[in-house]
Amino acid sequence: MGLGERLAEVDARIADAAHAAGRDPRALTRIVVTKFHPASLVDELYRLGVRDVGENRQQELTEKQRELGGRDGLRWHFIGQAQTNKARAIRAAASVVHSVDRARLADALDAAGEGMPRLDVLLQVNLTDDPGRGGVAPEALEELAMHTAACPTLRVRGVMAVAPLGEPPAPAFERLAVCSARLQTIVSDATWISAGMTADFAEAIAAGATHLRIGSAITGPRPARG
Ligand SMILES: *Cc1c(COP(=O)(O)O)cnc(C)c1O
């Protein structure tokens, strides 16, 4: 199966999952995660109509964005753990940052954005019991939301999470939906929910996800990182 066929197949599965959940598939944003793949793959996706792509490493994001920056309407989503000293580079390349999980990172992204249009950000929530995983603890979400909402060059759009390993994804995504509702008591239009990967996007759609981050089901297996 070629790239175009895999893309079409995943989109059909997204539409099926949306209909099964009584949702309109047009309200979902499908982000193709292109990490480890060359810029040429992003270009191929672009020519197939893809406009939202995801990267999880700043350097790779910067290089690919530089190479393909002229593509009209192409949006780069940064979905990886971010170091504060990379905030400027991330901000320069990304349209959306999904992984704001601490006040210091919000501050660094904000400081890097003077004179720029507001940056869309999502607050990443840790759905596991392991504090070493990315994301703010659910009980600290409100505090981070208030802090980030006060950053003048950032716009808080919603929450993001990765389903924990070794646990069914559906209840974890239900917890994320609760986090989303709590966030909206602070930022009322922060309605985005970034959740769902190759293995669990149907469950994420059932739980209200608005932004899906799908890699290998579309791109095929990732090449080894060289
Ligand atoms: C790699 C990655 C994805 C996509 O994973 P697949 O299983 O290939 O769909 C989604 N979200 C994040 C944060 C990732 O790092």
PDBQT file of the ligand as one rigid body, heavy atoms in Angstrom, charges set to zero:
ROOT
HETATM    1  C1  LIG A 301       5.238   9.576  17.716  1.00  0.00    +0.000 C 
HETATM    2  C2  LIG A 301       4.100  10.252  18.369  1.00  0.00    +0.000 A 
HETATM    3  C3  LIG A 301       2.782  10.095  17.890  1.00  0.00    +0.000 A 
HETATM    4  C4  LIG A 301       2.408   9.197  16.730  1.00  0.00    +0.000 C 
HETATM    5  O1  LIG A 301       2.625   7.838  17.052  1.00  0.00    +0.000 OA
HETATM    6  P1  LIG A 301       2.101   6.639  16.132  1.00  0.00    +0.000 P 
HETATM    7  O2  LIG A 301       1.921   5.516  17.084  1.00  0.00    +0.000 OA
HETATM    8  O3  LIG A 301       3.151   6.393  15.116  1.00  0.00    +0.000 OA
HETATM    9  O4  LIG A 301       0.821   7.063  15.511  1.00  0.00    +0.000 OA
HETATM   10  C5  LIG A 301       1.776  10.809  18.524  1.00  0.00    +0.000 A 
HETATM   11  N1  LIG A 301       2.029  11.614  19.577  1.00  0.00    +0.000 NA
HETATM   12  C6  LIG A 301       3.268  11.782  20.071  1.00  0.00    +0.000 A 
HETATM   13  C7  LIG A 301       3.473  12.684  21.236  1.00  0.00    +0.000 C 
HETATM   14  C8  LIG A 301       4.336  11.117  19.484  1.00  0.00    +0.000 A 
HETATM   15  O5  LIG A 301       5.562  11.290  19.989  1.00  0.00    +0.000 OA
ENDROOT
TORSDOF 0
